[in-house]
Amino acid sequence: MSVATYFDETVEKHRSFSVVELLRFLLGVILVIKGINLIGHRTLVSALVDPRSWNLTYFLMSQYITGLFLIGGILIAFGMITRIVCLMEMPILIAEIFFIHLPQGFSVWNADLIYSIIILAFLIFFSFYGGGIHSADHYVRTREDE
């Protein structure tokens, strides 16, 4: 039995609609809002990618980061391939935390650091927990069993 199957079976035994389902939806909405924010503020993306070299790599990385926040947020909100999307979002947030927010230092005024750490914690949680009962993944799995 794989680890993912074990987590699925354990979680299915002990859950009903709960706050966790709502948190998954809110995480998806937050990621979509973050993606929309990045569309309007390209300087935030340039902090992750070397801004001195405006070339195809910079353009593709900025599109990847923005698109992953938008599409990944929608997929997480609806519970579609939740674990995979959470794993794809994590490297971006880790880079954001270590290369953008930590050099600014820990302080009460650095709320973006705390915000990014909380989002990363939820992504780690949902990469193990999965989409839940009220998700597209669960709907597809139950349809395949019938």
C-alpha positions, -999 to +999 in steps of 0.1 A: +000+000+000+014+034-010+017+063+014-009+083-006-034+054-004-028+050+034-034+088+039-066+086+018-080+056+037-072+071+071-086+105+063-117+091+047-125+072+079-123+103+101-138+132+082-170+148+072-175+183+058-154+205+081-134+236+084-106+219+065-127+218+034-134+255+037-097+262+043-089+244+011-113+266-008-100+298+008-064+287+001-073+284-036-090+318-036-060+334-019-037+319-045-059+332-073-058+367-057-020+365-054-018+356-091-040+385-100-018+408-079+013+395-097-003+404-131-005+440-120+028+442-102+056+426-124+082+440-100+072+414-074+080+387-099+112+403-109+124+399-073+123+361-078+139+362-113+170+382-121+156+415-133+189+426-150+185+402-178+152+408-196+151+379-219+130+348-227+139+331-194+126+360-173+095+362-194+088+325-192+095+324-154+072+353-147+044+337-168+050+303-150+048+319-116+017+340-123-001+312-142+006+286-115-009+309-089-040+315-110-046+280-124-033+263-092-055+284-070-086+274-091-076+237-090-071+238-053-103+256-047-123+229-066-101+201-052-087+189-085-053+172-083-048+190-051-017+172-039+002+177-072-007+214-074+003+219-038+037+203-045+041+225-076+033+257-056+058+250-028+091+258-045+078+292-055+067+301-020+100+287-005+120+309-029+097+339-020+103+333+017+141+328+015+150+353-013+125+381-008+111+382+027+139+368+049+165+394+038+140+421+050+142+405+084+117+393+110+095+421+122+058+429+128+060+452+098+070+423+075+035+408+073+042+393+038+067+369+054+041+357+079+015+355+051+038+334+029+048+311+058+011+305+066+003+298+029+033+274+027+021+256+058-014+251+043+002+239+011+022+213+030-009+202+049-030+198+018-002+180+000-008+152+026-045+157+032-057+159-004-088+174-017-113+160+007-148+146+003-162+177-013-137+179-041-136+171-078-110+143-071-134+125-047-162+129-072-142+114-100-130+085-078-165+076-067-177+077-103-150+054-114-159+029-086-196+027-098 
